[in-house]
Amino acid sequence: MAKKQKKLDDISKKFGEERQKALDDALKNIEKDFGKGAIMKLGERAEQKVQVMSSGSLALDIALGAGGYPKGRIIEIYGPESSGKTTVALHAVAQAQKEGGIAAFIDAEHALDPMYAQALGVNIDELLLSQPDSGEQGLEIAGKLIDSGAVDLVVVDSVAALVPRAEIDGDIGDSHVGLQARMMSQAMRKLSASINKTKTIAIFINQLREKVGVMFGNPETTPGGRALKFYSSVRLDVRGNTQIKGTGDKKDQNVGKETKIKVVKNKVAPPFKEAFVEIMYGEGISRTGELVKIASDLDIIQKAGAWFSYNGEKIGQGSENAKKFLAENPAIFDEIDQKVRVHFGMIEAPEGDELPAEDAKSVETDELVLDLDGGIEIEE
């Protein structure tokens, strides 16, 4: 039976007690029709603070502002080829598993290296993997996993490789203008609500293309239309910088590269911050390297000449030896990591462990600047 609609003549502006009664009646009707929680006052929400999951990189957590990837949001990671996009995403997978969560990887490129993923800390025995035949199939699988409410992280690698079924069935050379953009637009409309309700983190890796005929401005763009840009709460631009030379027998070899990750969009914290991380070939992001750099900039680790010290004890001569010490002493690594996170307001200080006055600054009133040469600075 169709519901009786109010006539236009019966609708008017309410005032005083009549206004509050009309609002209460409207709220009751909305909850009756659409379920409890369909509408509420913002202050009544049980969770005011944005829940986050660490990215697996301390420098990136700081640049993200909130301390990691926000739960229930869409993240886009894009950049040139071999810049480290998949590596950044795999660190998120490893972190999700470390926190006891379930992660899924939609490998549209059919190029995931299980051994490399394992080297980054991913438990490949527990990782859900799908290599879809078409873009629609990949997005449908992602949607079903998200709707289940049992998955904490879904990674799609990559948007550019999500080929519409019509393009697969057609011949090479056929024109399919806007087909992928329409597919992504529909997927974003369907997935965004489920992602938010289930608190799933959805990471979409994307490639770069160049617009033809652009004379001024940036010619770079990402495939898949504009929908993903709009629906993403965080967008990360990953770019490889200088090569890292080895030491000792490997002094003439490139063992890694300095990589810049720029937060070009952020809906949960101030954007445009940058993180510089060392991606070591075969190992991923050097967590000890970024911790030594950040902690020494904050004077949590003291540096005198080439020597690094912590709590008055020398931990190594040169950054490589300091990194080696932290790798061999995980308890000290965790202790220093915790102090850095407390400094930036990502976690609360343990009881009885008060910070010095200069370390107890509010992160909200500071501006974080990550610089390749100077490390991290706090500008008033």
C-alpha atoms as a printed R data frame, in Angstrom:
    type eleno elety resid chain resno      x       y       z
1   ATOM     1    CA   MET     A     1  0.000   0.000   0.000
2   ATOM     2    CA   ALA     A     2  1.450   3.354  -1.033
3   ATOM     3    CA   LYS     A     3  2.129   5.849   1.738
4   ATOM     4    CA   LYS     A     4 -0.012   8.962   1.803
5   ATOM     5    CA   GLN     A     5  2.030  11.992   0.776
6   ATOM     6    CA   LYS     A     6  1.566  15.376   2.397
7   ATOM     7    CA   LYS     A     7 -0.030  18.002   0.216
8   ATOM     8    CA   LEU     A     8  2.002  21.121  -0.508
9   ATOM     9    CA   ASP     A     9 -0.641  23.272   1.204
10  ATOM    10    CA   ASP     A    10 -0.099  21.344   4.494
11  ATOM    11    CA   ILE     A    11  3.638  22.137   4.599
12  ATOM    12    CA   SER     A    12  4.712  25.347   6.347
13  ATOM    13    CA   LYS     A    13  7.512  26.759   8.529
14  ATOM    14    CA   LYS     A    14  7.143  25.798  12.214
15  ATOM    15    CA   PHE     A    15  8.099  27.891  15.252
16  ATOM    16    CA   GLY     A    16  8.451  27.427  19.042
17  ATOM    17    CA   GLU     A    17  7.186  24.194  20.652
18  ATOM    18    CA   GLU     A    18  5.437  23.216  17.449
19  ATOM    19    CA   ARG     A    19  8.822  23.305  15.673
20  ATOM    20    CA   GLN     A    20 10.476  20.850  18.119
21  ATOM    21    CA   LYS     A    21  7.471  18.504  18.011
22  ATOM    22    CA   ALA     A    22  7.516  18.534  14.198
23  ATOM    23    CA   LEU     A    23 11.257  17.734  14.204
24  ATOM    24    CA   ASP     A    24 10.820  14.862  16.690
25  ATOM    25    CA   ASP     A    25  7.999  13.408  14.577
26  ATOM    26    CA   ALA     A    26 10.115  13.680  11.423
27  ATOM    27    CA   LEU     A    27 13.072  11.928  13.107
28  ATOM    28    CA   LYS     A    28 10.818   9.112  14.361
29  ATOM    29    CA   ASN     A    29  9.345   8.616  10.894
30  ATOM    30    CA   ILE     A    30 12.802   8.549   9.282
31  ATOM    31    CA   GLU     A    31 14.064   5.928  11.781
32  ATOM    32    CA   LYS     A    32 10.882   3.920  11.298
33  ATOM    33    CA   ASP     A    33 11.244   3.922   7.510
34  ATOM    34    CA   PHE     A    34 15.017   3.606   7.166
35  ATOM    35    CA   GLY     A    35 16.191   2.053  10.433
36  ATOM    36    CA   LYS     A    36 17.863   3.292  13.612
37  ATOM    37    CA   GLY     A    37 20.933   5.406  12.934
38  ATOM    38    CA   ALA     A    38 19.682   6.657   9.567
39  ATOM    39    CA   ILE     A    39 19.761  10.184  11.023
40  ATOM    40    CA   MET     A    40 21.184  11.563  14.260
41  ATOM    41    CA   LYS     A    41 22.761  14.626  15.781
42  ATOM    42    CA   LEU     A    42 26.480  14.687  15.069
43  ATOM    43    CA   GLY     A    43 27.325  15.042  18.768
44  ATOM    44    CA   GLU     A    44 25.411  11.838  19.572
45  ATOM    45    CA   ARG     A    45 27.662   9.668  17.418
46  ATOM    46    CA   ALA     A    46 29.481   7.057  19.483
47  ATOM    47    CA   GLU     A    47 32.728   7.517  17.555
48  ATOM    48    CA   GLN     A    48 33.757  11.129  17.116
49  ATOM    49    CA   LYS     A    49 37.470  10.562  16.543
50  ATOM    50    CA   VAL     A    50 38.580   9.079  13.237
51  ATOM    51    CA   GLN     A    51 39.726   5.486  13.659
52  ATOM    52    CA   VAL     A    52 42.961   4.736  11.845
53  ATOM    53    CA   MET     A    53 45.228   1.838  10.984
54  ATOM    54    CA   SER     A    54 48.969   2.407  10.716
55  ATOM    55    CA   SER     A    55 50.330   2.470   7.172
56  ATOM    56    CA   GLY     A    56 53.317   0.391   8.253
57  ATOM    57    CA   SER     A    57 55.601   3.418   7.843
58  ATOM    58    CA   LEU     A    58 56.214   5.870  10.689
59  ATOM    59    CA   ALA     A    59 57.067   8.749   8.337
60  ATOM    60    CA   LEU     A    60 53.875   8.188   6.325
61  ATOM    61    CA   ASP     A    61 51.763   7.941   9.499
62  ATOM    62    CA   ILE     A    62 53.104  11.366  10.533
63  ATOM    63    CA   ALA     A    63 52.436  12.863   7.089
64  ATOM    64    CA   LEU     A    64 48.875  11.491   7.102
65  ATOM    65    CA   GLY     A    65 48.259  13.542  10.241
66  ATOM    66    CA   ALA     A    66 45.764  11.173  11.855
67  ATOM    67    CA   GLY     A    67 48.408   8.496  12.473
68  ATOM    68    CA   GLY     A    68 47.570   6.179   9.594
69  ATOM    69    CA   TYR     A    69 44.905   5.310   7.037
70  ATOM    70    CA   PRO     A    70 41.387   6.285   8.193
71  ATOM    71    CA   LYS     A    71 39.035   3.324   8.560
72  ATOM    72    CA   GLY     A    72 35.894   3.291   6.461
73  ATOM    73    CA   ARG     A    73 37.468   5.462   3.766
74  ATOM    74    CA   ILE     A    74 38.799   5.136   0.214
75  ATOM    75    CA   ILE     A    75 42.528   5.666  -0.381
76  ATOM    76    CA   GLU     A    76 44.139   6.232  -3.794
77  ATOM    77    CA   ILE     A    77 47.862   5.592  -4.292
78  ATOM    78    CA   TYR     A    78 49.244   6.696  -7.654
79  ATOM    79    CA   GLY     A    79 52.571   7.467  -9.278
80  ATOM    80    CA   PRO     A    80 54.953   6.587 -12.136
81  ATOM    81    CA   GLU     A    81 55.988   3.027 -12.926
82  ATOM    82    CA   SER     A    82 58.256   1.304 -10.367
83  ATOM    83    CA   SER     A    83 57.874   4.156  -7.887
84  ATOM    84    CA   GLY     A    84 56.849   1.914  -4.973
85  ATOM    85    CA   LYS     A    85 53.035   2.083  -5.085
86  ATOM    86    CA   THR     A    86 52.466  -1.649  -4.574
87  ATOM    87    CA   THR     A    87 55.168  -1.725  -1.892
88  ATOM    88    CA   VAL     A    88 53.347   0.983   0.087
89  ATOM    89    CA   ALA     A    89 50.067  -0.956  -0.254
90  ATOM    90    CA   LEU     A    90 51.668  -4.267   0.772
91  ATOM    91    CA   HIS     A    91 53.008  -2.649   3.940
92  ATOM    92    CA   ALA     A    92 49.403  -1.726   4.762
93  ATOM    93    CA   VAL     A    93 48.402  -5.372   4.178
94  ATOM    94    CA   ALA     A    94 51.167  -6.567   6.516
95  ATOM    95    CA   GLN     A    95 50.092  -4.035   9.157
96  ATOM    96    CA   ALA     A    96 46.434  -5.086   8.925
97  ATOM    97    CA   GLN     A    97 47.430  -8.724   9.456
98  ATOM    98    CA   LYS     A    98 49.756  -7.740  12.307
99  ATOM    99    CA   GLU     A    99 46.798  -6.093  14.067
100 ATOM   100    CA   GLY     A   100 44.772  -9.290  13.685
101 ATOM   101    CA   GLY     A   101 42.724  -8.171  10.691
102 ATOM   102    CA   ILE     A   102 41.875  -9.832   7.387
103 ATOM   103    CA   ALA     A   103 43.206  -8.367   4.138
104 ATOM   104    CA   ALA     A   104 42.268  -9.016   0.508
105 ATOM   105    CA   PHE     A   105 44.277  -8.216  -2.625
106 ATOM   106    CA   ILE     A   106 42.513  -7.815  -5.983
107 ATOM   107    CA   ASP     A   107 45.395  -8.357  -8.426
108 ATOM   108    CA   ALA     A   108 43.982  -6.968 -11.671
109 ATOM   109    CA   GLU     A   109 47.504  -6.648 -13.104
110 ATOM   110    CA   HIS     A   110 48.201 -10.358 -12.439
111 ATOM   111    CA   ALA     A   111 51.674  -9.362 -11.270
112 ATOM   112    CA   LEU     A   112 51.787  -9.904  -7.493
113 ATOM   113    CA   ASP     A   113 55.052 -11.506  -6.350
114 ATOM   114    CA   PRO     A   114 54.256 -13.727  -3.324
115 ATOM   115    CA   MET     A   115 57.905 -13.961  -2.252
116 ATOM   116    CA   TYR     A   116 58.306 -10.175  -2.257
117 ATOM   117    CA   ALA     A   117 55.042  -9.775  -0.333
118 ATOM   118    CA   GLN     A   118 56.297 -12.288   2.223
119 ATOM   119    CA   ALA     A   119 59.599 -10.382   2.556
120 ATOM   120    CA   LEU     A   120 57.582  -7.266   3.432
121 ATOM   121    CA   GLY     A   121 55.878  -9.090   6.299
122 ATOM   122    CA   VAL     A   122 52.693 -10.260   4.551
123 ATOM   123    CA   ASN     A   123 51.338 -13.621   5.714
124 ATOM   124    CA   ILE     A   124 50.623 -15.051   2.265
125 ATOM   125    CA   ASP     A   125 48.863 -18.088   3.769
126 ATOM   126    CA   GLU     A   126 46.163 -15.792   5.191
127 ATOM   127    CA   LEU     A   127 46.014 -13.212   2.382
128 ATOM   128    CA   LEU     A   128 42.855 -13.361   0.256
129 ATOM   129    CA   LEU     A   129 43.896 -13.072  -3.405
130 ATOM   130    CA   SER     A   130 41.776 -12.617  -6.517
131 ATOM   131    CA   GLN     A   131 42.990 -12.253 -10.101
132 ATOM   132    CA   PRO     A   132 39.789 -11.228 -11.920
133 ATOM   133    CA   ASP     A   133 39.107 -11.700 -15.623
134 ATOM   134    CA   SER     A   134 37.487  -8.276 -16.019
135 ATOM   135    CA   GLY     A   135 37.084  -4.964 -14.242
136 ATOM   136    CA   GLU     A   136 33.448  -5.635 -13.365
137 ATOM   137    CA   GLN     A   137 34.361  -8.991 -11.840
138 ATOM   138    CA   GLY     A   138 37.157  -7.461  -9.751
139 ATOM   139    CA   LEU     A   139 34.936  -4.680  -8.413
140 ATOM   140    CA   GLU     A   140 32.079  -7.127  -7.705
141 ATOM   141    CA   ILE     A   141 34.457  -9.344  -5.709
142 ATOM   142    CA   ALA     A   142 35.707  -6.308  -3.788
143 ATOM   143    CA   GLY     A   143 32.096  -5.280  -3.132
144 ATOM   144    CA   LYS     A   144 31.089  -8.699  -1.774
145 ATOM   145    CA   LEU     A   145 34.126  -8.783   0.534
146 ATOM   146    CA   ILE     A   146 33.350  -5.286   1.837
147 ATOM   147    CA   ASP     A   147 29.639  -6.055   2.298
148 ATOM   148    CA   SER     A   148 30.523  -9.121   4.396
149 ATOM   149    CA   GLY     A   149 31.886  -6.829   7.103
150 ATOM   150    CA   ALA     A   150 34.591  -9.396   7.862
151 ATOM   151    CA   VAL     A   151 37.441  -7.833   5.887
152 ATOM   152    CA   ASP     A   152 39.523  -4.971   7.285
153 ATOM   153    CA   LEU     A   153 41.480  -4.011   4.162
154 ATOM   154    CA   VAL     A   154 40.897  -4.418   0.423
155 ATOM   155    CA   VAL     A   155 43.612  -3.469  -2.075
156 ATOM   156    CA   VAL     A   156 42.871  -3.119  -5.810
157 ATOM   157    CA   ASP     A   157 46.006  -3.199  -7.992
158 ATOM   158    CA   SER     A   158 45.417  -1.362 -10.219
159 ATOM   159    CA   VAL     A   159 42.542   0.796 -11.486
160 ATOM   160    CA   ALA     A   160 44.191   1.088 -14.917
161 ATOM   161    CA   ALA     A   161 44.144  -2.718 -15.218
162 ATOM   162    CA   LEU     A   162 40.402  -2.978 -14.481
163 ATOM   163    CA   VAL     A   163 39.398  -3.618 -18.084
164 ATOM   164    CA   PRO     A   164 35.637  -3.418 -18.816
165 ATOM   165    CA   ARG     A   165 34.128  -6.669 -20.083
166 ATOM   166    CA   ALA     A   166 32.954  -5.012 -23.309
167 ATOM   167    CA   GLU     A   167 36.551  -4.076 -24.112
168 ATOM   168    CA   ILE     A   168 37.752  -7.639 -23.464
169 ATOM   169    CA   ASP     A   169 35.035  -9.088 -25.702
170 ATOM   170    CA   GLY     A   170 35.763  -6.572 -28.473
171 ATOM   171    CA   ASP     A   171 38.663  -6.426 -30.895
172 ATOM   172    CA   ILE     A   172 41.928  -4.559 -30.458
173 ATOM   173    CA   GLY     A   173 41.474  -1.150 -32.058
174 ATOM   174    CA   ASP     A   174 37.790  -0.793 -31.121
175 ATOM   175    CA   SER     A   175 36.909   2.515 -29.478
176 ATOM   176    CA   HIS     A   176 35.422   2.363 -25.970
177 ATOM   177    CA   VAL     A   177 35.249   6.010 -24.953
178 ATOM   178    CA   GLY     A   178 34.433   6.584 -21.281
179 ATOM   179    CA   LEU     A   179 33.688   2.916 -20.590
180 ATOM   180    CA   GLN     A   180 36.155   2.525 -17.728
181 ATOM   181    CA   ALA     A   181 35.185   5.898 -16.236
182 ATOM   182    CA   ARG     A   182 31.495   4.896 -16.166
183 ATOM   183    CA   MET     A   183 32.381   1.560 -14.569
184 ATOM   184    CA   MET     A   184 34.447   3.260 -11.840
185 ATOM   185    CA   SER     A   185 31.788   5.914 -11.248
186 ATOM   186    CA   GLN     A   186 29.117   3.257 -10.703
187 ATOM   187    CA   ALA     A   187 31.440   1.227  -8.467
188 ATOM   188    CA   MET     A   188 32.255   4.233  -6.269
189 ATOM   189    CA   ARG     A   189 28.561   5.022  -5.811
190 ATOM   190    CA   LYS     A   190 27.843   1.433  -4.776
191 ATOM   191    CA   LEU     A   191 30.904   0.822  -2.599
192 ATOM   192    CA   SER     A   192 31.314   4.092  -0.676
193 ATOM   193    CA   ALA     A   193 28.405   3.534   1.740
194 ATOM   194    CA   SER     A   194 29.394  -0.088   2.458
195 ATOM   195    CA   ILE     A   195 33.026   0.893   3.012
196 ATOM   196    CA   ASN     A   196 31.971   3.486   5.586
197 ATOM   197    CA   LYS     A   197 29.501   1.246   7.417
198 ATOM   198    CA   THR     A   198 31.858  -1.734   7.675
199 ATOM   199    CA   LYS     A   199 34.910   0.432   8.525
200 ATOM   200    CA   THR     A   200 36.845  -1.244   5.724
201 ATOM   201    CA   ILE     A   201 39.895   0.501   4.285
202 ATOM   202    CA   ALA     A   202 39.803   0.355   0.475
203 ATOM   203    CA   ILE     A   203 43.113   1.116  -1.250
204 ATOM   204    CA   PHE     A   204 43.041   1.690  -5.004
205 ATOM   205    CA   ILE     A   205 46.439   1.736  -6.726
206 ATOM   206    CA   ASN     A   206 46.489   3.780  -9.918
207 ATOM   207    CA   GLN     A   207 48.905   4.513 -12.736
208 ATOM   208    CA   LEU     A   208 49.748   7.790 -14.466
209 ATOM   209    CA   ARG     A   209 48.890   8.938 -17.975
210 ATOM   210    CA   GLU     A   210 49.637  12.181 -19.808
211 ATOM   211    CA   LYS     A   211 47.057  14.401 -21.459
212 ATOM   212    CA   VAL     A   212 47.732  15.134 -25.126
213 ATOM   213    CA   GLY     A   213 48.332  18.740 -26.165
214 ATOM   214    CA   VAL     A   214 48.767  20.276 -22.702
215 ATOM   215    CA   MET     A   215 51.083  23.276 -23.082
216 ATOM   216    CA   PHE     A   216 50.807  24.755 -19.587
217 ATOM   217    CA   GLY     A   217 50.250  23.101 -16.233
218 ATOM   218    CA   ASN     A   218 50.672  19.489 -15.246
219 ATOM   219    CA   PRO     A   219 49.855  17.082 -18.118
220 ATOM   220    CA   GLU     A   220 49.699  14.071 -15.784
221 ATOM   221    CA   THR     A   221 46.374  12.428 -15.027
222 ATOM   222    CA   THR     A   222 45.129   9.122 -13.638
223 ATOM   223    CA   PRO     A   223 42.944   6.701 -15.634
224 ATOM   224    CA   GLY     A   224 39.450   5.701 -14.564
225 ATOM   225    CA   GLY     A   225 37.751   9.085 -14.690
226 ATOM   226    CA   ARG     A   226 37.192  11.563 -11.883
227 ATOM   227    CA   ALA     A   227 34.974   9.485  -9.580
228 ATOM   228    CA   LEU     A   228 37.850   7.935  -7.632
229 ATOM   229    CA   LYS     A   229 39.385  11.385  -7.064
230 ATOM   230    CA   PHE     A   230 36.123  12.667  -5.585
231 ATOM   231    CA   TYR     A   231 35.346   9.642  -3.404
232 ATOM   232    CA   SER     A   232 38.903   9.251  -2.038
233 ATOM   233    CA   SER     A   233 39.485  10.626   1.458
234 ATOM   234    CA   VAL     A   234 43.258  10.336   1.007
235 ATOM   235    CA   ARG     A   235 45.322  10.505  -2.195
236 ATOM   236    CA   LEU     A   236 49.030   9.677  -2.133
237 ATOM   237    CA   ASP     A   237 51.502  10.605  -4.868
238 ATOM   238    CA   VAL     A   238 54.479   8.197  -4.751
239 ATOM   239    CA   ARG     A   239 57.686   9.207  -6.547
240 ATOM   240    CA   GLY     A   240 61.103   7.554  -6.519
241 ATOM   241    CA   ASN     A   241 63.984   9.965  -5.946
242 ATOM   242    CA   THR     A   242 67.698   9.254  -5.537
243 ATOM   243    CA   GLN     A   243 69.227   5.793  -5.531
244 ATOM   244    CA   ILE     A   244 70.751   4.447  -2.315
245 ATOM   245    CA   LYS     A   245 74.235   2.981  -2.611
246 ATOM   246    CA   GLY     A   246 75.263  -0.042  -0.576
247 ATOM   247    CA   THR     A   247 78.112  -0.297   1.902
248 ATOM   248    CA   GLY     A   248 81.108  -2.614   2.091
249 ATOM   249    CA   ASP     A   249 81.088  -5.165  -0.722
250 ATOM   250    CA   LYS     A   250 77.954  -3.534  -2.179
251 ATOM   251    CA   LYS     A   251 79.275   0.030  -2.251
252 ATOM   252    CA   ASP     A   252 79.060   0.137  -6.061
253 ATOM   253    CA   GLN     A   253 75.522  -1.315  -6.167
254 ATOM   254    CA   ASN     A   254 72.122   0.337  -5.837
255 ATOM   255    CA   VAL     A   255 70.420  -1.334  -2.872
256 ATOM   256    CA   GLY     A   256 67.352   0.905  -2.669
257 ATOM   257    CA   LYS     A   257 65.909   4.308  -3.421
258 ATOM   258    CA   GLU     A   258 64.765   7.353  -1.525
259 ATOM   259    CA   THR     A   259 61.036   7.710  -2.184
260 ATOM   260    CA   LYS     A   260 58.831  10.757  -1.668
261 ATOM   261    CA   ILE     A   261 55.195  10.192  -0.690
262 ATOM   262    CA   LYS     A   262 53.085  13.347  -0.921
263 ATOM   263    CA   VAL     A   263 49.602  13.550   0.599
264 ATOM   264    CA   VAL     A   264 47.874  15.516  -2.178
265 ATOM   265    CA   LYS     A   265 44.392  15.121  -0.666
266 ATOM   266    CA   ASN     A   266 43.362  14.509   2.925
267 ATOM   267    CA   LYS     A   267 39.848  14.826   4.342
268 ATOM   268    CA   VAL     A   268 40.801  13.871   7.918
269 ATOM   269    CA   ALA     A   269 43.900  16.059   8.471
270 ATOM   270    CA   PRO     A   270 45.764  18.931   6.772
271 ATOM   271    CA   PRO     A   271 46.983  17.827   3.312
272 ATOM   272    CA   PHE     A   272 50.154  18.489   1.281
273 ATOM   273    CA   LYS     A   273 52.561  16.978   3.792
274 ATOM   274    CA   GLU     A   274 55.411  14.853   2.497
275 ATOM   275    CA   ALA     A   275 57.160  11.749   3.790
276 ATOM   276    CA   PHE     A   276 60.545  10.554   2.614
277 ATOM   277    CA   VAL     A   277 61.138   6.834   3.060
278 ATOM   278    CA   GLU     A   278 63.899   4.448   2.052
279 ATOM   279    CA   ILE     A   279 62.584   1.542  -0.026
280 ATOM   280    CA   MET     A   280 65.231  -1.185   0.009
281 ATOM   281    CA   TYR     A   281 65.122  -3.640  -2.886
282 ATOM   282    CA   GLY     A   282 63.765  -6.988  -1.736
283 ATOM   283    CA   GLU     A   283 62.950  -5.665   1.749
284 ATOM   284    CA   GLY     A   284 60.503  -2.779   1.350
285 ATOM   285    CA   ILE     A   285 60.392   0.366   3.489
286 ATOM   286    CA   SER     A   286 63.291   0.560   5.954
287 ATOM   287    CA   ARG     A   287 61.467   1.057   9.267
288 ATOM   288    CA   THR     A   288 64.727   1.279  11.204
289 ATOM   289    CA   GLY     A   289 66.074   3.888   8.762
290 ATOM   290    CA   GLU     A   290 63.088   6.209   9.097
291 ATOM   291    CA   LEU     A   291 63.023   5.776  12.892
292 ATOM   292    CA   VAL     A   292 66.713   6.699  13.252
293 ATOM   293    CA   LYS     A   293 66.198   9.799  11.084
294 ATOM   294    CA   ILE     A   294 62.990  11.018  12.754
295 ATOM   295    CA   ALA     A   295 64.057  10.209  16.340
296 ATOM   296    CA   SER     A   296 67.432  11.932  15.891
297 ATOM   297    CA   ASP     A   297 65.698  15.036  14.469
298 ATOM   298    CA   LEU     A   298 63.508  15.097  17.597
299 ATOM   299    CA   ASP     A   299 66.572  14.475  19.831
300 ATOM   300    CA   ILE     A   300 65.034  11.265  21.157
301 ATOM   301    CA   ILE     A   301 68.135   9.636  19.708
302 ATOM   302    CA   GLN     A   302 71.141  11.875  20.308
303 ATOM   303    CA   LYS     A   303 73.708  12.387  17.574
304 ATOM   304    CA   ALA     A   304 77.267  13.550  18.256
305 ATOM   305    CA   GLY     A   305 79.459  13.498  15.191
306 ATOM   306    CA   ALA     A   306 78.996  10.101  13.593
307 ATOM   307    CA   TRP     A   307 77.820   8.436  16.819
308 ATOM   308    CA   PHE     A   308 74.171   7.790  17.708
309 ATOM   309    CA   SER     A   309 73.160   7.399  21.365
310 ATOM   310    CA   TYR     A   310 69.964   6.542  23.216
311 ATOM   311    CA   ASN     A   311 69.483   7.116  26.952
312 ATOM   312    CA   GLY     A   312 73.173   7.936  27.268
313 ATOM   313    CA   GLU     A   313 74.354   4.699  25.643
314 ATOM   314    CA   LYS     A   314 75.951   4.550  22.212
315 ATOM   315    CA   ILE     A   315 73.976   2.447  19.736
316 ATOM   316    CA   GLY     A   316 76.188   2.752  16.679
317 ATOM   317    CA   GLN     A   317 78.708   4.725  14.684
318 ATOM   318    CA   GLY     A   318 76.984   5.881  11.524
319 ATOM   319    CA   SER     A   319 73.336   5.456  10.601
320 ATOM   320    CA   GLU     A   320 73.835   1.943   9.191
321 ATOM   321    CA   ASN     A   321 75.163   0.635  12.523
322 ATOM   322    CA   ALA     A   322 72.392   2.437  14.415
323 ATOM   323    CA   LYS     A   323 69.808   0.830  12.106
324 ATOM   324    CA   LYS     A   324 71.427  -2.563  12.658
325 ATOM   325    CA   PHE     A   325 71.279  -2.090  16.442
326 ATOM   326    CA   LEU     A   326 67.548  -1.269  16.356
327 ATOM   327    CA   ALA     A   327 66.852  -4.242  14.073
328 ATOM   328    CA   GLU     A   328 68.582  -6.535  16.579
329 ATOM   329    CA   ASN     A   329 66.830  -4.970  19.605
330 ATOM   330    CA   PRO     A   330 63.082  -4.835  18.853
331 ATOM   331    CA   ALA     A   331 62.193  -3.811  22.427
332 ATOM   332    CA   ILE     A   332 64.281  -0.621  22.135
333 ATOM   333    CA   PHE     A   333 62.894  -0.058  18.611
334 ATOM   334    CA   ASP     A   334 59.315  -0.216  19.957
335 ATOM   335    CA   GLU     A   335 60.195   2.092  22.866
336 ATOM   336    CA   ILE     A   336 61.643   4.782  20.575
337 ATOM   337    CA   ASP     A   337 58.783   4.343  18.081
338 ATOM   338    CA   GLN     A   338 56.273   4.881  20.894
339 ATOM   339    CA   LYS     A   339 58.012   8.090  22.018
340 ATOM   340    CA   VAL     A   340 57.913   9.479  18.472
341 ATOM   341    CA   ARG     A   341 54.197   8.654  18.118
342 ATOM   342    CA   VAL     A   342 53.444  10.269  21.497
343 ATOM   343    CA   HIS     A   343 55.318  13.401  20.388
344 ATOM   344    CA   PHE     A   344 53.126  13.753  17.289
345 ATOM   345    CA   GLY     A   345 49.926  13.005  19.212
346 ATOM   346    CA   MET     A   346 49.217   9.723  17.424
347 ATOM   347    CA   ILE     A   347 48.960   7.816  20.725
348 ATOM   348    CA   GLU     A   348 48.616   8.858  24.354
349 ATOM   349    CA   ALA     A   349 51.632   8.795  26.648
350 ATOM   350    CA   PRO     A   350 51.688   5.843  29.076
351 ATOM   351    CA   GLU     A   351 50.680   6.716  32.656
352 ATOM   352    CA   GLY     A   352 53.565   8.095  34.668
353 ATOM   353    CA   ASP     A   353 55.570   8.791  31.516
354 ATOM   354    CA   GLU     A   354 55.237  12.559  31.172
355 ATOM   355    CA   LEU     A   355 56.803  14.315  28.239
356 ATOM   356    CA   PRO     A   356 59.135  17.296  28.608
357 ATOM   357    CA   ALA     A   357 57.459  20.659  28.068
358 ATOM   358    CA   GLU     A   358 58.999  21.096  24.622
359 ATOM   359    CA   ASP     A   359 57.712  17.662  23.562
360 ATOM   360    CA   ALA     A   360 54.192  18.214  24.847
361 ATOM   361    CA   LYS     A   361 53.208  20.677  22.134
362 ATOM   362    CA   SER     A   362 49.812  20.276  20.562
363 ATOM   363    CA   VAL     A   363 50.192  18.746  17.126
364 ATOM   364    CA   GLU     A   364 47.074  20.597  15.975
365 ATOM   365    CA   THR     A   365 48.818  23.975  16.290
366 ATOM   366    CA   ASP     A   366 52.047  22.849  14.643
367 ATOM   367    CA   GLU     A   367 52.874  22.462  10.996
368 ATOM   368    CA   LEU     A   368 54.701  19.287  10.036
369 ATOM   369    CA   VAL     A   369 57.372  19.607   7.376
370 ATOM   370    CA   LEU     A   370 59.242  16.543   6.127
371 ATOM   371    CA   ASP     A   371 62.344  17.538   4.210
372 ATOM   372    CA   LEU     A   372 64.729  15.202   2.380
373 ATOM   373    CA   ASP     A   373 67.890  16.862   3.682
374 ATOM   374    CA   GLY     A   374 66.745  18.261   6.997
375 ATOM   375    CA   GLY     A   375 64.393  15.447   8.049
376 ATOM   376    CA   ILE     A   376 61.398  16.550  10.097
377 ATOM   377    CA   GLU     A   377 60.913  20.031  11.465
378 ATOM   378    CA   ILE     A   378 58.132  21.531  13.535
379 ATOM   379    CA   GLU     A   379 57.253  25.069  12.561
380 ATOM   380    CA   GLU     A   380 55.248  27.213  14.984
